[in-house]
Amino acid sequence: MSNALQLVLSQPTAGMDAEFNEWYGGSHMLHRVEAPGVLAGQRFRRADGPWPSGKHDYLMIWELDDPAFTLAALAKVKGTADMPISPAINMDTVQPPTMWRRAEVRNAARVPVDTEARRPVVFALYSAATGEDAALADSLLDGGLRALADRSGVLSAQYLTLADEQIRGNCRKYPHGLLIELHDEAAGVAALTGVLAALPHTDPDRWMPILFRPVGERVTRHDAKRMAHA
């Protein structure tokens, strides 16, 4: 299992949606999963949800082993012939928080699903209330995360914290994250709606949960090699 995730929120350049999706799900996916330290990637598109959900329509989840090593390696090749960046992505909108996996809890019912690729997810970013970062972490690690995972429609819940290594400093305004996978989207969203808005020890004015549905399968380095030789 990866130790960290880079969760890239992005938008296509105006009028270039088709080119964006072709590039991101094609050559860029293969270039990234072949990069040192990247273990897998999967794309998602925003769905309508009940929360204030920001401006990003797309989420990319990159699974990493070591954020410092991986981000340094990517910085060397980004924008080169080994990893060209398409004009179809609006780089001014990209938010790429890189976060450590602090804990993951699966639901007590152990609902049987294919674990090779993620199902719909709620990606939620939070700031703690003033002086309550430790209390927020403790509340999630001491039963709070399990309570989320056991809500109706939820498959698993992960608690994430921001890594020191960041591409863009404005990611730092949300140092706490939740990645909640759903096995029943409608039931899960209904069960989480009020809960995520009232998470203990969080700043009520600095939080952002977004519902995303998968776009394509999870791609590993092994998959990329197989696809390149197909």
C-alpha positions as CSV (number, residue, x, y, z in Angstrom):
1,M,0.0,0.0,0.0
2,S,1.2,3.5,-0.7
3,N,2.2,5.7,2.2
4,A,0.9,9.0,0.7
5,L,-1.4,10.4,-1.9
6,Q,-1.2,13.4,-4.2
7,L,-4.7,14.5,-4.9
8,V,-4.7,16.8,-7.9
9,L,-7.7,19.1,-8.4
10,S,-7.8,20.6,-11.9
11,Q,-9.8,22.1,-14.7
12,P,-9.5,21.9,-18.5
13,T,-8.6,25.0,-20.5
14,A,-11.8,26.6,-21.8
15,G,-13.1,24.8,-24.8
16,M,-10.5,21.9,-24.5
17,D,-12.4,19.3,-22.5
18,A,-11.9,16.5,-25.0
19,E,-8.2,17.2,-25.4
20,F,-7.8,17.4,-21.6
21,N,-9.4,14.1,-21.0
22,E,-7.5,12.4,-23.8
23,W,-4.2,13.7,-22.5
24,Y,-4.8,13.1,-18.8
25,G,-6.3,9.7,-19.2
26,G,-3.7,8.7,-21.9
27,S,-0.1,9.8,-22.2
28,H,0.0,11.7,-18.9
29,M,-1.3,8.8,-17.0
30,L,1.3,6.5,-18.5
31,H,4.1,9.0,-18.0
32,R,3.2,9.6,-14.3
33,V,2.8,6.0,-13.2
34,E,6.2,5.2,-14.8
35,A,7.9,8.0,-12.8
36,P,10.0,7.0,-9.8
37,G,8.0,6.7,-6.6
38,V,4.5,6.7,-8.3
39,L,2.7,3.5,-7.7
40,A,-0.7,4.0,-9.3
41,G,-3.2,6.6,-10.5
42,Q,-7.0,6.9,-11.0
43,R,-9.1,9.8,-12.4
44,F,-12.4,11.1,-11.1
45,R,-15.0,13.7,-12.2
46,R,-17.1,15.8,-9.8
47,A,-20.7,14.9,-9.3
48,D,-23.4,17.0,-7.8
49,G,-23.3,16.9,-4.0
50,P,-24.9,18.7,-1.1
51,W,-21.8,20.6,0.0
52,P,-20.0,23.8,-1.0
53,S,-17.6,22.1,-3.3
54,G,-15.2,24.7,-4.9
55,K,-14.5,25.1,-8.6
56,H,-12.7,21.9,-9.6
57,D,-14.4,19.4,-11.9
58,Y,-11.6,16.8,-11.9
59,L,-9.6,14.9,-9.3
60,M,-6.6,12.7,-9.9
61,I,-5.4,10.4,-7.1
62,W,-1.7,9.5,-7.4
63,E,-0.5,6.9,-5.0
64,L,3.1,7.6,-3.7
65,D,5.7,5.8,-1.7
66,D,7.7,8.8,-0.4
67,P,6.5,12.3,-1.1
68,A,9.9,14.0,-0.9
69,F,11.5,11.6,-3.3
70,T,8.6,11.5,-5.7
71,L,8.0,15.2,-6.0
72,A,11.7,15.9,-6.5
73,A,11.8,13.3,-9.2
74,L,8.7,14.7,-10.9
75,A,10.1,18.2,-10.8
76,K,13.1,17.1,-13.0
77,V,10.9,15.7,-15.8
78,K,7.7,17.8,-15.7
79,G,7.4,19.8,-18.9
80,T,10.2,17.9,-20.6
81,A,9.9,15.3,-23.4
82,D,9.6,12.7,-20.7
83,M,6.5,14.3,-19.3
84,P,5.0,17.0,-21.5
85,I,2.2,19.2,-20.1
86,S,-0.7,19.7,-22.5
87,P,-2.1,23.2,-23.0
88,A,-5.5,21.5,-22.4
89,I,-5.0,21.7,-18.7
90,N,-5.5,25.1,-17.0
91,M,-2.4,25.2,-14.8
92,D,-3.7,28.3,-13.0
93,T,-6.4,26.2,-11.4
94,V,-4.4,23.2,-10.3
95,Q,-4.4,22.4,-6.6
96,P,-2.2,19.4,-5.8
97,P,-2.2,18.7,-2.1
98,T,0.2,15.8,-1.2
99,M,-0.9,14.1,2.0
100,W,0.3,11.3,4.2
101,R,-2.1,8.4,5.0
102,R,-2.5,8.6,8.8
103,A,-5.2,5.9,9.1
104,E,-7.7,3.9,7.1
105,V,-10.8,2.2,8.5
106,R,-13.0,-0.1,6.5
107,N,-16.7,-0.5,7.4
108,A,-17.5,-3.1,10.0
109,A,-19.8,-4.9,7.5
110,R,-16.8,-5.5,5.2
111,V,-19.0,-5.0,2.1
112,P,-17.6,-7.1,-0.7
113,V,-16.3,-4.9,-3.6
114,D,-13.5,-5.0,-6.1
115,T,-10.6,-3.3,-4.3
116,E,-8.4,-2.9,-7.4
117,A,-10.1,0.5,-8.2
118,R,-11.8,3.1,-6.1
119,R,-15.6,3.6,-6.4
120,P,-17.1,7.1,-5.9
121,V,-15.3,9.1,-3.2
122,V,-15.9,12.1,-1.1
123,F,-12.7,14.1,-0.8
124,A,-12.9,16.6,2.0
125,L,-10.3,19.2,3.1
126,Y,-10.4,20.9,6.5
127,S,-8.7,23.4,8.6
128,A,-8.9,23.0,12.4
129,A,-10.4,25.6,14.6
130,T,-7.7,27.8,16.1
131,G,-5.4,25.8,18.3
132,E,-7.3,22.6,17.8
133,D,-5.2,20.7,15.2
134,A,-4.2,18.0,17.7
135,A,-7.7,17.7,19.0
136,L,-9.0,17.2,15.5
137,A,-6.5,14.5,14.8
138,D,-7.1,12.8,18.1
139,S,-10.9,12.8,17.5
140,L,-10.5,11.1,14.1
141,L,-7.9,8.6,15.3
142,D,-9.9,7.7,18.4
143,G,-13.1,6.5,17.0
144,G,-14.2,9.4,14.7
145,L,-12.8,7.8,11.5
146,R,-14.5,4.5,12.4
147,A,-17.8,6.2,12.9
148,L,-17.5,7.7,9.4
149,A,-16.6,4.3,7.9
150,D,-19.6,2.6,9.5
151,R,-22.2,5.1,8.2
152,S,-24.7,3.8,5.6
153,G,-23.3,3.5,2.1
154,V,-19.7,4.0,3.1
155,L,-17.0,1.5,2.3
156,S,-13.9,3.0,4.0
157,A,-12.6,6.3,5.4
158,Q,-9.0,7.5,5.4
159,Y,-7.6,10.4,7.4
160,L,-4.8,12.3,5.6
161,T,-2.5,15.1,6.8
162,L,-0.6,17.5,4.6
163,A,3.0,16.6,3.8
164,D,5.8,19.1,4.2
165,E,6.7,18.9,0.5
166,Q,4.3,21.0,-1.5
167,I,4.2,22.2,-5.1
168,R,2.0,25.2,-4.3
169,G,1.9,26.8,-0.9
170,N,-1.8,27.7,-1.0
171,C,-2.6,24.0,-0.4
172,R,-1.5,24.6,3.2
173,K,-4.7,26.3,4.2
174,Y,-6.3,22.8,4.4
175,P,-3.9,20.6,6.4
176,H,-6.4,17.9,7.2
177,G,-8.1,15.6,4.7
178,L,-10.6,12.8,4.5
179,L,-11.0,10.4,1.6
180,I,-14.2,8.5,2.0
181,E,-15.1,5.7,-0.5
182,L,-18.7,4.8,-1.1
183,H,-20.2,1.5,-2.1
184,D,-23.7,3.1,-2.4
185,E,-23.4,6.7,-3.5
186,A,-26.9,7.9,-2.7
187,A,-27.0,6.3,0.8
188,G,-23.4,7.4,1.6
189,V,-24.0,11.1,0.6
190,A,-27.2,11.1,2.6
191,A,-25.5,9.6,5.6
192,L,-22.5,12.0,5.5
193,T,-24.3,15.3,4.6
194,G,-24.8,16.6,8.1
195,V,-21.8,14.8,9.7
196,L,-19.1,16.3,7.5
197,A,-20.5,19.8,8.1
198,A,-20.2,19.4,11.9
199,L,-16.9,17.5,12.2
200,P,-15.6,18.3,15.7
201,H,-12.7,20.7,16.1
202,T,-12.9,22.1,12.5
203,D,-13.1,25.7,11.3
204,P,-16.7,26.0,10.0
205,D,-15.5,28.6,7.4
206,R,-12.6,26.6,6.1
207,W,-13.7,23.2,4.7
208,M,-14.4,21.8,1.3
209,P,-15.9,18.3,0.7
210,I,-16.4,17.2,-3.0
211,L,-18.2,14.2,-4.4
212,F,-16.3,12.5,-7.3
213,R,-17.1,9.6,-9.5
214,P,-14.4,7.5,-11.2
215,V,-13.4,8.1,-14.8
216,G,-11.6,5.0,-15.9
217,E,-9.7,2.4,-14.0
218,R,-6.9,2.6,-11.5
219,V,-3.6,2.3,-13.5
220,T,-0.5,0.8,-11.9
221,R,3.1,0.8,-13.3
222,H,2.5,-2.8,-14.4
223,D,-0.6,-1.8,-16.3
224,A,1.3,1.0,-18.0
225,K,4.0,-1.4,-19.2
226,R,1.4,-3.8,-20.5
227,M,-0.5,-0.9,-22.3
228,A,2.7,0.4,-23.8
229,H,3.4,-3.0,-25.4
230,A,-0.1,-3.8,-26.4
